[in-house]
């Protein structure tokens, strides 16, 4: 019976060290890598959205100013008589 227990312990130890633990390490690395990629994507999307919103506001203001300037220029006579 003691020999059986010893063999069983050796088999379990071998299975854990050679199969299960390396598999768990690979899965953990893959999971951490995937989560870090998603986090980076979220941060970059947020930054891009902020940039585009500020760009749209800038363009909107510039276009509004252009319309006002064009109207002023069109209403101003070129020659003073």
PyMOL commands that set and color helices and strands:
alter all, ss='L'
color gray80, all
select helices_A, chain A and resi 2-75
alter helices_A, ss='H'
color red, helices_A
deselect
rebuild
show_as cartoon
